[in-house]
Amino acid sequence: MSGHFNINHLEFLLRGAMWTVVLSALGFLGGGLLGFLVALCRISGVRVVRTVSGAIVQLVQGTPLLVILFLTYFGLPTLGFSPPPLIAATASLTVYIGAYMGETWRGAIQAVPLAQWEAAECLALTRTQRLFRVILPQAIHIATPPTVGFMVQIIKSTSLASAIGFVELARSGQIINNSLLEPFLIFVLIAAIYFVICYPLSRLSRRLEARGGFAPLQEATP
């Protein structure tokens, strides 16, 4: 890839964008499952479980994602594991997203009025039944807008995976720029591609907020 910017360079950028979406999806899937487990631990009736899970969440939230990526990619080989960049990036995002999503969903669960717990208890439901049949359906409604909004942050955070050699959108642009030395054009295109990916999610998040009554009325209009 040399000379002036051409269709081959654009194709390379779009391939990087595809891997950005793939990594975001994998990270969100893994982080979502971990986040749900974290949320359950954070509202557990066992104090030790709440304390330990809270400490782990604080540790992860207080550590930059880039450091987590380095620990996973460069640290695990010292323990006998050598994950490829995609696996290392996915594992790092899973841990990072899980901590934030866990706290978001914990807040959503605890935002459900206490009267709902009490009403479910009056029906002689167990704690697990109260949680899954009564509380979680309402918590999902509360948690959906911030969850969709956080997906935008996940997509942008995938650019850090370039630090461990994963060729996503930002890294693709760096590779092309190292060949062409046209940073303005290339990084404007990268920004445009990120916008095309993220803008629909931002709009969806605002619509969900407005529909759920969590946003000002003027945001309810398309």
N, C-alpha and C positions, 0 to 999 in steps of 0.2 A: 504494500500500500504506500505508494509514493506519488509525487506530482501534486496536482490540485485535487480538491475534494470532488468525489464522483459517486456514482450510484453504489459502487462496491463499499465505499466508506460508510454510506448511509445504511447499507445492509448490515454491516458489521455493528453499527450502533444499535440497530433494531434487534439484532441477535442478543446484544448485551442487555437491551431493555427486556427481552423475553426472559433472560436469566434473572433479572431484577424481580420480575413478577413471580417467577418460580420460587426464588428464595424467599420472597415476602410471603407467599402462600404457605410454604413449608414451615417458615418461622411462626406464622400466625396459627397454623394448625397445631403444631407442637406446643407453642406458648399458650394457646387457648386451653388445651387439655391440662397443661401444668397449672395454668391460672385458676382453672376450676377447682383443682385439687387444693391449691393454696387458699382459695376463698373458703372452702369447706374447713380447712385446718384453722383458719383465722377466726371462724365462728364456732369452733368445736367447744363442746361442753367440758373438755379436759384442759385444764389450765396449762399444763406442760406443753401440750400440742400447740396451743395459741401462742405461748411465749417463744418456743423454738421457731415456729413458722414465721412469727413476726420478726425475729432476729435475722433470719435468713433473708426475708424480704428487704429489710433495712440494709443488709450487707450488699445485696445485688443492686438495689436502687442507688446506693452510694458509690458504686463502682462504674466507671465509664464503660460503655459497650466495647470500645476499642481495646481496653485492658482485658475484658472477658474474651474477646477474639484472640488476643495474643496468648492468654493463658491456655485456651483450648488448643490452638494450632501449634504453638511452640512449647507449651508446657507438657501436654499429654505424651509426646514422644519420649520424654524422660521417664515415663511410667510404662513404656512399652507399647503405647498406642500412637499410631501415626495417621490421623484422619486426613482425607483429602480436603481441599478448601471448601467444597460444597457441604460436606458433612460437618466440618468444624464451624462454618458460618451458621448452618442450620441449628446446631446444638447451642451455640452462643446466643443466637436470637431467641431460641426457645426459653432459655434460662432468663434472659433479659425481659422478654415479653411476658413470661409467666409471672414474674414479680409484679409488674405494673398491672397486668390484667387481673391478677388475683386481688389486688387492693381495690381496683375499680369494681369488680364484681362483689367483693365483700361489702363495700359501701352501698351497692345497689340492694343487696340482700338485707342489710341493716336499715335501709331506708323504707322498707315495707313496714307499715304501721304495726306496732306491737299488738294492737287489737286483732290483727289477722292471725298471729300466733295463738292468741288466747281463744279466738273463735274455733280454730282448728283443734286446739286442745280439748275444747268442750265436746268435740265430736269423737273423742276417745281415740284420736289418731296418735301413732307413735311419733317421736321426733323426726325420724326419717320420712315418714309419710307426710307430716306437716310441711317439711322442707320441700319435698319434691312435688307434692300435689297442690299445695297452697301458696307457698312463699316464692319458689323459683319462677313460676309462670309470671308473677307480678314483677319480680326482680329483673327478669329478662327484658321486660318493657322499659324499665328504668335504665338498664345498662346498655341497651342497643346503640343509642346515639353516641356516647363516648367511646364505645368499642369501635364503631365504624370510623369515627374521627381519629382514633389512635392508629388505625390501619395506614393512614397517610404518613404518620411518623415512622411506622415500620418500613414503608417503602423507601423513604428518604434515608433511613438508617442503614439500609443495605449497602449504601455507597462505601461504608467503612470496611466492608468485606474485601475491598480492593487491596487493603493493607496486608492481607494474607495470601494474595495472589489470585483471588476469585475474580474472574472477568465478567463483571456485570456492566451496567450502563456507564457509570462513572469511569471505571477502569478501561472500558472500550474507548471512551473519549480520550483518556490519557495516552493510550497506545497510538491512536490516530494522530493526536497532536504531536507526539514525539517524532512522527514521520513527516508530517506536513508543516508543522510550526505555524498553524493558523488557530491560535487559542480562542480568539473572539468568536469566529464562526462556529467552531466545534462545540464550545461550551454554551453558546446560545442555543444550539440544536439540542444539547443535552438537557438544558433547562426546559426547553419546549416539550421534550418527550416526557420529562418528569411531570410537567404541568398537565399534559394530556392524560397521564395515568392517574394523577392525584386529584385533579379537579372534580371529576364525577363523584369520588368518594366524599370530598368536602361538601359538595352540594347535597349528597344523600344524607350525610350527618346532620346538616342544618334542617333538611326536610323532616327527618325523624324527630329532631328536637322540637320543631314547631308542631308537628302532629301530636307529639306526646305532651305538649304544654310546657316544655322546658325552655322555650325561647320566646322573645318578644313577638307580638303579633305581626310586625312588618316582615319578619323572616318567614312567615308562613306562605307568602306569595312566591311563585316560581321566579 
